[in-house]
Amino acid sequence: MKVKVFDENHEKDLEEKINKFLSGDYEIIDIKYQVAIMYDNKEQIFCYSAMIIYK
């Protein structure tokens, strides 16, 4: 069993990277998804991440 972690600032970038990874020949066991938001007094910063557990 292995783990692959993705971390992007935009959800579309995360989607593209995950879809590229999933086009490989893997047995996917689970996918965990998370969004974190931070505010730095100027703007909101988003962090989109996913962890794929596979064989």
Contacts in CASP RR format, 6 or more apart in sequence:
PFRMAT RR
TARGET T0000
AUTHOR 0000-0000-0000
METHOD contacts of the structure
MODEL  1
MKVKVFDENHEKDLEEKINKFLSGDYEIIDIKYQVAIMYDNKEQIFCYSA
MIIYK
1 29 0 8 1.000
1 53 0 8 1.000
1 54 0 8 1.000
1 55 0 8 1.000
2 53 0 8 1.000
2 54 0 8 1.000
2 55 0 8 1.000
3 51 0 8 1.000
3 52 0 8 1.000
3 53 0 8 1.000
3 54 0 8 1.000
4 21 0 8 1.000
4 51 0 8 1.000
4 52 0 8 1.000
4 54 0 8 1.000
5 49 0 8 1.000
5 50 0 8 1.000
5 51 0 8 1.000
5 52 0 8 1.000
6 14 0 8 1.000
6 17 0 8 1.000
6 18 0 8 1.000
6 21 0 8 1.000
6 49 0 8 1.000
6 50 0 8 1.000
6 51 0 8 1.000
6 52 0 8 1.000
7 14 0 8 1.000
7 47 0 8 1.000
7 48 0 8 1.000
7 49 0 8 1.000
8 14 0 8 1.000
8 17 0 8 1.000
8 47 0 8 1.000
8 48 0 8 1.000
8 49 0 8 1.000
9 45 0 8 1.000
9 46 0 8 1.000
9 47 0 8 1.000
9 48 0 8 1.000
10 46 0 8 1.000
10 48 0 8 1.000
11 46 0 8 1.000
11 48 0 8 1.000
13 48 0 8 1.000
14 48 0 8 1.000
14 49 0 8 1.000
14 50 0 8 1.000
18 31 0 8 1.000
18 50 0 8 1.000
18 52 0 8 1.000
21 52 0 8 1.000
22 28 0 8 1.000
22 52 0 8 1.000
26 52 0 8 1.000
26 54 0 8 1.000
26 55 0 8 1.000
27 54 0 8 1.000
27 55 0 8 1.000
28 52 0 8 1.000
28 53 0 8 1.000
28 54 0 8 1.000
29 53 0 8 1.000
29 54 0 8 1.000
29 55 0 8 1.000
30 52 0 8 1.000
30 53 0 8 1.000
31 50 0 8 1.000
31 51 0 8 1.000
31 52 0 8 1.000
31 53 0 8 1.000
32 50 0 8 1.000
32 51 0 8 1.000
32 53 0 8 1.000
33 48 0 8 1.000
33 49 0 8 1.000
33 50 0 8 1.000
34 48 0 8 1.000
34 49 0 8 1.000
34 50 0 8 1.000
35 46 0 8 1.000
35 47 0 8 1.000
35 48 0 8 1.000
35 49 0 8 1.000
36 46 0 8 1.000
36 47 0 8 1.000
36 49 0 8 1.000
37 44 0 8 1.000
37 45 0 8 1.000
37 46 0 8 1.000
37 47 0 8 1.000
38 44 0 8 1.000
38 45 0 8 1.000
38 47 0 8 1.000
39 45 0 8 1.000
END
